[in-house]
Amino acid sequence: MTADKLKQYISLFGGWLGAVLLFLKSIGITLAHFNDNSINAFVGVLEASVPFILVAYGVYKNSYLLSKQAREQEKHLQEKGLK
């Protein structure tokens, strides 16, 4: 999944939340914390946090510090001159 596709999915979710908001308003239900500004803020948080999570996962997978098996693999790579 590319970053562009991910943004499209997040925007689609934000649009769905907007549609739910309009539906609730049309039947007379108003929620003080569920408005256009809160939806836009939520979409902004998702757009910032999803790439952060993906990068953090990449760093975790490429780190040789977090598990005993990874440290042993790093030692093995150093012995073979591959690192």
N, C-alpha and C positions, 0 to 999 in steps of 0.2 A: 504494500500500500504506500503510495507516494504521499508527500506532505500536502500536495494540492487536493488529493482525494480525501484525506483526513479532514482538511478544512471544509470541504464540501459536506461531509457527514455532520460535522459540528454545526455548520450553518443550517443544514436540514433539521437538526434537532432543535436549534434555536427558533426556526420558523414554525416547527410543530408546537413548541411552547407558546409562541405568539398566537397560533390558531386556537389553542386551548384557552388562552386568556380572552380572546375575542368571543369565544363560545360562552365562557362563564359570564362575561359582561352582558351578552345578549339575553341570557336567562335571568339576569338580575343578581348574580352572585359577584360580589366584589371582595377581593382579598387584598388587604393593605400591603402585604409584602410581595405580592405577585403582580408586578406591573412591567411596563416596557423597560424601564431602567434596570430592574432586577434581572430580567431576562437577558438584556444586553451585557450586564456585568457577569452573569453566569456563563454566557457564551465566551466572553473574553477570558475568564478564568480557565475554561476548558481549552481554548486555543493556546494558552500559555502553558498549562500543566501537562497536556498530552505529549508535546514534543520533549518537555523536560523529563517525563517518565521514560520515554523511549531512549533518550540520551543516557539517563542514569542506568537503565538496564544494559545498554551497550558498554558503559564503563564497567559495570559489575561483571559482565561476561568476559571482558578483556583484562580483568585485573588478576594478578597472581598473589594477592594479599589476603583474600577472604577465606579460603579453605585450605585444609592440609593437602588435599589432592592437587590443588592449583599450585601450591608452593613446591610440591614434588615435581610437578610438570615443568615449572620454571627451572628448577635445578637440573633436570634432565636436558632441557633445551640449552642451558648454559654449558653443560658438559659436552654437548655435540657441536657447540659453536654456532648455534642457530639463533641465539639471542645475545 
